[in-house]
Amino acid sequence: MQNKKTVLVLSCLLVIIVGALTVFLIINTSSDDSKKEKYNKKLSLAGKYVQEERWDDAIVAYLEVIEYNDEDEEAYYTLAQIYLYKSMMEEAKLTLEKGIEKTGSQRLQELYSRYFLVTTASNVGTEKESGHELTINSALLKQISTYTLNDYTSKYGSPTYDVTGDSCAVTHKNLQGVSFVYYNTQDNQSIIDSSTGRPKEDKMPGEALFDNLSILFTGMGEKIEYSKLEGLKLTGLRKTKDNTRGFYIVQFENSNCTVLLACDDDGNVELDAWNQIIPKNSNGSEDNGEKKEVHGTVVSATTGKGISDVLINIRERGVTQGDTLATIDTGRNGEYEVNLEPGEYTAEIEADGYIAEDIDFEVDKWGELDIAQFVISEKLEEGQIRIVLEWGEYPSDLDSHLEGTTGEGRDIHIYFLHRYEEEANLDVDDTDSYGPETTTILDITGNYKFFVHDFTMSGNIGSSSATVKVYMPGERTPRVYEVPPITGNIWDVFRIENGQIIDY
């Protein structure tokens, strides 16, 4: 009898335990499902806020997403990008640090390194003081080392002359804050027209002066510490006392120019510091016509990577058929080299799976190309449009924006924070000069506008040498738009209405 009671009690206890476990599992399963459902809702809402550009709401939503799942790499990445976009640098830094700690993501580490670390041989891993990395406008310096008055006028608009004694300072309508000073030299007495006191159109200035250094450097803030200049690995960088002028100067070489900047005793340079940029080959002897060894790369518009086995036929500018001056193939990473005299040329470029294209380029007297790389597009499928943005070395980060309404009536905005929709994709987002940055439209029946934004906020988008190529269905040759000599950070390029390009 006692054994039966024991068995009964044990049986009852077993039933109670099993029941309790069942209730516990049901409650916890429901709790997990509820938590997952809330997480998915927050994630969807965060994406919606980004698409609508409701940045403050998107920040709150992504913070809540991370609270639900602190190993969500994409949430950390997008939240950091939003902070960077709003110049909330400390918040971006802390977000990336937490994301790296929680996920170990290489992608987050690369973004952190790009904005918050200086990686130089002498100073590896040092945090930056400013959000954007210090970069130098080598493209403008290269112009100073090669451009004549006529070149500046063509690119930057009508000149204004200020004749003072034996020299003439020239400014141009669409290049604010830069003065070019022309004068005769001992070796060349024909730079200034004696009858007007103005420079001749085919002559180069002896020096250039900047009202402030924001056009020469990006990411400098109110000053540049000497250590930051060292991080740029500038040729011949040194600090000296200029006894003639009575102050310290920083001196270095870049793009065939000698750059002089006033500095304090420690070599730190203020935004409004005195400066002088001297082209090393100003009005020198004419080129002797010798061939130069030219190096370049052919890259894919949709991947940004080099393409091997590309056939390049090089002819004189404007000649697209007949005998070639050179025929070459690219190597495994898209690289090529060819010997050419300084001059203007057309490259006929062909590769399997890509649209054949003729690209004009120029070789200067030092054997350098006027474009960083040849970018070609994969063949389009029916009903597609591809837009390819390229630019120069400075500013370093331009962004493509496609904004509008799809054929189904849905509003979209394709750019670096929202790269993919059914109707359009941002195939490549480049952040370190040149591009390409490529947008492919899959639904061309909608109405869109395409514009370019300078993410570095340099205010000098007109000096970026940016071009936009548009590949249209059934057209072999892309339409090409060149950035006009505008100031500011926005370039409105064109609109698309039901598959047709509408110029502004």
C-alpha positions in Angstrom: 0.0 0.0 0.0 2.8 2.3 0.9 4.5 1.6 -2.4 1.4 2.5 -4.3 1.1 5.8 -2.5 4.7 6.5 -3.3 4.2 5.7 -7.0 1.0 7.9 -7.1 2.8 10.8 -5.5 5.7 10.5 -7.8 3.4 10.2 -10.8 1.6 13.4 -9.7 4.9 15.2 -9.2 6.0 14.0 -12.7 2.7 15.4 -14.2 3.2 18.7 -12.4 6.8 19.0 -13.6 6.0 18.1 -17.2 3.1 20.6 -17.1 5.3 23.3 -15.7 8.0 22.6 -18.3 5.4 22.8 -21.1 4.0 26.1 -19.8 7.6 27.4 -19.5 8.5 26.4 -23.0 5.2 27.9 -24.4 5.8 31.2 -22.6 9.5 31.4 -23.7 8.7 30.4 -27.2 6.1 33.1 -27.4 8.5 35.5 -25.9 11.2 34.7 -28.4 8.7 34.9 -31.3 7.4 38.3 -29.9 11.0 39.6 -29.6 11.9 38.5 -33.1 8.7 40.0 -34.5 9.5 43.4 -32.8 13.1 43.2 -34.1 11.9 42.6 -37.7 9.4 45.5 -37.4 12.1 47.8 -36.1 14.5 46.8 -38.8 11.8 47.4 -41.5 10.9 50.7 -39.9 14.6 51.8 -39.8 15.0 51.1 -43.5 11.8 53.0 -44.3 13.1 56.1 -42.4 16.3 55.9 -44.4 14.4 55.8 -47.6 12.3 58.8 -46.6 15.5 60.6 -45.3 14.0 60.9 -41.8 17.4 60.8 -40.3 16.6 61.4 -36.6 13.9 58.8 -36.7 16.2 56.4 -38.5 18.9 56.9 -35.8 16.4 56.0 -33.0 15.1 53.0 -35.0 18.6 51.6 -35.6 19.6 52.1 -32.0 16.6 50.0 -31.0 17.5 47.4 -33.6 21.0 47.1 -32.0 19.4 46.9 -28.6 17.4 43.8 -29.8 20.4 42.3 -31.6 23.8 43.7 -30.7 25.5 41.5 -33.4 23.7 43.1 -36.4 26.6 44.3 -38.5 24.4 46.0 -41.1 22.7 48.0 -38.4 26.0 49.3 -37.0 27.2 50.1 -40.5 24.1 52.0 -41.6 23.8 53.9 -38.4 27.5 55.0 -38.6 26.9 56.1 -42.2 23.9 58.2 -41.1 26.0 59.8 -38.4 28.8 60.5 -40.9 26.3 62.0 -43.3 25.1 64.3 -40.6 28.7 65.1 -39.5 28.0 63.6 -36.1 31.5 62.3 -35.9 31.8 61.3 -32.3 28.5 59.3 -32.5 29.8 57.6 -35.7 33.1 56.7 -34.0 31.4 55.2 -30.9 29.0 53.2 -33.0 31.8 51.7 -35.1 33.8 50.9 -32.0 30.9 49.1 -30.4 30.1 47.3 -33.7 33.7 46.1 -34.1 33.7 44.9 -30.5 30.4 43.0 -30.8 30.8 41.6 -34.4 34.5 41.7 -35.2 33.4 42.9 -38.7 36.2 43.7 -41.2 33.8 45.9 -43.0 33.2 48.1 -39.9 36.9 48.1 -39.3 37.6 49.5 -42.8 35.0 52.2 -42.3 36.5 53.1 -38.9 40.0 53.2 -40.4 38.8 55.4 -43.3 37.5 58.2 -41.0 39.2 57.8 -37.7 42.6 56.4 -38.2 45.8 57.8 -39.8 47.8 55.0 -41.2 51.3 56.2 -41.8 54.6 54.5 -41.3 55.5 56.7 -38.4 52.1 57.0 -36.8 50.1 53.8 -37.3 46.7 53.7 -35.6 46.6 57.3 -34.4 43.1 58.7 -34.2 42.2 61.6 -36.3 41.0 64.9 -34.8 38.6 65.7 -37.7 36.0 63.5 -39.2 37.3 63.6 -42.8 40.8 62.4 -43.6 43.2 65.2 -44.6 43.7 65.1 -48.4 45.4 67.5 -50.8 43.9 68.8 -54.0 46.6 67.4 -56.3 44.3 67.9 -59.3 44.3 71.6 -58.9 48.1 71.7 -58.3 48.5 69.7 -61.5 46.5 72.3 -63.4 48.7 75.1 -61.9 51.8 73.2 -63.2 50.4 73.0 -66.7 47.6 75.5 -67.5 48.0 78.6 -69.5 45.7 81.7 -69.2 43.6 80.3 -72.0 43.2 77.0 -70.3 42.0 78.7 -67.1 39.6 80.9 -69.0 38.1 77.8 -70.8 37.6 75.9 -67.6 36.8 78.6 -65.0 35.3 81.5 -67.0 36.2 85.0 -67.9 39.3 86.6 -66.3 39.6 89.8 -64.2 42.9 91.6 -64.4 44.8 93.6 -61.8 47.9 95.1 -63.2 50.4 96.3 -60.6 53.8 97.4 -61.9 55.5 94.7 -63.8 53.0 91.9 -62.8 49.4 91.1 -63.3 47.1 89.1 -60.9 44.3 87.3 -62.6 41.2 85.8 -61.1 38.5 83.8 -62.9 34.7 84.1 -62.5 34.1 80.5 -61.5 37.1 79.8 -59.4 36.7 81.9 -56.3 39.5 82.5 -53.9 42.5 81.8 -56.2 44.7 84.5 -57.8 47.2 83.7 -60.6 50.1 86.1 -60.9 51.9 86.6 -64.2 55.2 88.3 -64.8 58.2 88.3 -67.1 61.2 86.3 -66.0 64.9 86.5 -66.8 64.5 83.5 -69.1 61.2 84.6 -70.7 60.5 88.3 -71.3 57.4 87.7 -73.4 54.9 86.6 -70.8 53.3 90.1 -70.3 52.0 92.0 -73.3 53.8 95.4 -73.0 51.0 97.3 -74.6 48.3 96.2 -72.1 50.3 95.0 -69.0 48.2 91.8 -69.2 49.6 88.2 -69.8 49.4 86.6 -73.2 46.8 83.8 -73.5 49.3 81.1 -74.1 51.5 81.8 -71.0 51.4 80.3 -67.6 51.4 82.2 -64.3 54.5 82.3 -62.2 52.7 81.6 -59.0 49.2 81.1 -57.5 47.8 82.4 -54.2 44.8 81.1 -52.3 42.6 83.3 -50.1 42.3 80.3 -47.7 43.5 76.8 -47.8 40.2 75.0 -47.9 40.5 74.7 -51.7 43.9 73.0 -51.4 43.1 70.6 -48.5 40.0 68.7 -47.5 39.6 67.7 -43.8 41.8 70.4 -42.3 39.3 72.2 -40.1 40.7 75.5 -38.8 44.3 74.3 -39.0 46.6 71.5 -40.0 49.0 70.0 -37.5 52.5 69.3 -39.0 52.1 65.6 -38.1 49.1 65.5 -40.5 51.2 66.9 -43.3 53.8 64.2 -42.5 51.0 61.6 -42.9 50.5 62.7 -46.5 54.0 61.6 -47.3 54.7 64.8 -49.3 57.9 65.1 -51.2 60.5 67.3 -49.6 58.3 68.3 -46.7 60.2 70.5 -44.2 59.7 73.4 -41.8 62.1 76.4 -42.0 62.5 80.0 -40.8 62.0 82.4 -43.7 64.2 85.3 -42.6 63.2 87.5 -45.5 59.5 87.2 -44.7 60.0 87.0 -40.9 58.0 83.8 -40.2 58.2 80.1 -40.4 57.1 78.3 -43.5 56.2 74.7 -44.5 57.5 73.7 -47.9 56.9 70.6 -50.0 56.6 69.4 -53.6 53.4 68.1 -55.2 52.3 67.6 -58.9 55.3 69.6 -60.2 54.6 72.5 -57.9 56.5 73.9 -55.0 54.1 74.8 -52.1 54.9 77.3 -49.4 52.7 77.8 -46.4 53.1 80.1 -43.4 53.1 78.1 -40.1 53.8 78.6 -36.4 57.0 77.4 -34.6 55.7 73.8 -34.5 54.8 73.7 -38.2 51.0 74.0 -37.7 49.2 75.8 -40.6 46.1 77.9 -40.1 43.2 78.0 -42.6 44.0 81.6 -43.7 47.8 81.2 -43.7 49.9 83.1 -46.2 50.7 80.8 -49.1 52.5 80.6 -52.5 52.3 77.9 -55.1 55.0 78.0 -57.7 54.8 75.7 -60.8 58.2 74.2 -61.4 58.0 74.2 -65.2 56.3 77.6 -65.6 56.7 78.8 -69.2 59.6 76.4 -69.8 60.8 75.2 -73.1 58.4 73.4 -75.4 58.1 69.7 -75.2 60.6 67.9 -77.5 58.1 65.4 -78.7 59.8 62.4 -77.3 57.6 59.4 -76.4 56.7 58.9 -72.8 55.9 55.6 -71.0 52.2 55.8 -70.2 50.5 53.6 -67.6 46.8 53.1 -67.0 44.0 50.7 -66.1 40.7 49.6 -67.6 38.0 49.0 -64.9 34.5 47.7 -64.8 31.7 50.2 -64.2 29.7 47.8 -62.1 32.5 46.4 -60.0 35.2 49.0 -60.0 37.8 46.3 -60.6 40.3 45.9 -63.3 39.4 43.9 -66.4 41.9 41.5 -68.1 42.2 40.8 -71.8 40.8 44.1 -72.9 41.8 45.2 -76.5 42.8 48.9 -76.8 43.4 50.5 -80.2 44.9 54.0 -79.9 44.6 56.5 -82.6 44.9 60.3 -82.9 42.1 62.3 -81.3 38.8 62.0 -83.3 40.0 59.1 -85.5 38.0 56.0 -84.8 38.8 53.8 -87.8 41.9 52.8 -89.8 45.5 52.4 -88.8 46.4 52.6 -85.2 49.3 54.2 -83.4 49.4 51.4 -80.9 47.4 48.2 -80.1 47.7 46.8 -76.6 46.0 44.3 -74.2 45.4 44.7 -70.5 47.0 42.4 -67.9 45.3 40.4 -65.2 44.3 43.4 -63.1 43.3 45.6 -66.1 46.7 47.4 -66.2 48.4 48.4 -69.5 51.4 50.5 -70.6 52.2 52.1 -73.9 54.8 54.6 -75.3 53.1 57.8 -76.7 54.2 61.3 -77.5 52.5 64.1 -75.5 49.2 64.9 -77.3 45.5 64.0 -77.7 44.3 60.5 -78.5 41.2 58.3 -78.8 41.2 54.8 -77.3 38.9 52.3 -78.9 38.2 49.7 -76.1 36.7 46.3 -76.6 36.2 43.3 -74.3 33.9 40.3 -74.2 30.6 41.1 -72.4 31.2 44.9 -72.4 30.0 47.8 -74.6 32.7 48.8 -77.0 33.6 52.4 -76.4 35.8 55.2 -77.8 37.3 57.3 -75.0 39.3 60.5 -75.6 42.3 61.2 -73.5 45.4 63.4 -73.3 49.1 62.7 -72.5 50.9 65.6 -70.9 54.6 66.4 -71.3 55.4 64.2 -68.3 53.6 61.2 -69.7 50.6 61.4 -67.4 47.0 60.9 -68.5 44.3 63.5 -67.9 41.9 60.7 -66.7 42.8 58.3 -64.0 41.4 55.2 -65.7 39.3 53.9 -68.6 35.9 52.8 -67.3 33.7 50.6 -69.5 30.2 49.2 -68.9 28.9 45.6 -69.1 26.3 45.2 -71.8 22.8 46.3 -70.8 19.7 44.2 -70.8 16.7 45.5 -72.5 14.9 48.3 -70.7 17.9 49.3 -68.6 19.9 52.6 -68.2 23.3 52.8 -66.6 24.8 56.0 -65.1 28.5 56.1 -64.3 30.1 58.9 -62.3 33.8 59.6 -62.4 35.9 62.4 -61.0 39.4 63.5 -60.1 41.6 63.2 -57.0 39.9 66.1 -55.2 37.4 66.2 -53.6 37.9 62.5 -52.7 34.3 61.4 -52.2 31.5 62.3 -54.6 28.1 60.5 -54.3 25.6 59.6 -56.9 21.9 60.2 -56.1 18.9 58.9 -58.1 15.7 60.2 -56.8 12.1 59.9 -58.1 9.0 57.9 -58.7 9.0 54.4 -60.3 6.6 53.4 -63.1 4.5 51.8 -60.4 4.2 55.1 -58.5 6.6 54.2 -55.7 9.1 56.9 -54.4 12.7 55.8 -54.3 16.1 57.3 -53.5 19.2 55.3 -54.5 22.5 56.4 -53.0 25.1 55.1 -50.6 22.7 54.7 -47.6 20.1 52.9 -49.7 21.7 51.1 -52.5 19.1 48.5 -53.7 15.5 48.6 -54.9 13.7 46.4 -57.4 13.8 49.3 -59.9 17.4 50.5 -59.5 20.7 49.7 -57.8 23.9 51.5 -56.8 26.4 49.0 -58.1 29.5 50.7 -56.9 30.1 53.3 -54.1 33.6 54.7 -54.3 35.0 56.9 -51.5 38.6 57.5 -52.3 38.7 59.5 -55.5 38.2 58.9 -59.2 35.2 56.5 -59.1 33.5 54.8 -60.8 30.2 55.2 -58.9 27.6 53.4 -60.9 23.8 53.4 -60.8 21.8 50.9 -62.9 18.1 51.7 -63.5 16.0 48.5 -64.1 12.6 50.3 -64.5 13.1 53.1 -66.9 9.4 53.9 -67.1 9.5 56.1 -64.0 10.4 59.8 -63.5 13.7 60.4 -61.8 16.3 63.1 -61.2 20.1 62.4 -61.0 22.4 64.6 -59.0 25.9 64.5 -57.5 26.7 65.4 -53.9 30.2 66.2 -52.6 30.3 64.2 -49.4 33.5 66.0 -48.2 31.5 69.3 -48.3 34.6 71.1 -49.8 32.3 73.6 -51.6 34.4 73.1 -54.8 32.4 70.5 -56.7 33.0 72.5 -59.9 36.8 71.8 -59.5 36.3 68.0 -59.2 36.7 67.2 -63.0 33.6 65.1 -62.6 32.0 63.4 -65.6 28.7 61.4 -65.8 28.3 58.9 -68.6 24.9 57.6 -69.4 24.4 54.3 -71.3 21.0 54.2 -73.0 19.2 51.2 -74.6 20.3 50.7 -78.2 23.0 53.4 -78.1 26.6 52.4 -78.6 28.1 55.7 -77.5 27.3 57.0 -74.0 26.1 60.5 -73.4 28.7 62.5 -71.5 28.1 65.3 -69.0 31.0 67.4 -67.6 30.6 69.3 -64.3 30.3 73.0 -65.0 32.5 75.5 -63.1 30.0 75.8 -60.2 30.6 76.4 -56.5 28.9 74.5 -53.7 28.4 70.8 -53.0 25.5 69.8 -55.4 25.5 69.2 -59.2 22.1 68.7 -60.7 22.9 66.7 -63.9 19.6 65.7 -65.6 16.1 64.2 -65.3 14.7 61.0 -66.8 11.1 60.9 -67.8 9.7 57.6 -69.0 13.1 56.4 -70.4 14.1 59.8 -71.9 16.9 62.0 -70.8 15.8 65.6 -70.1 18.7 68.1 -69.7 18.5 71.0 -67.3 
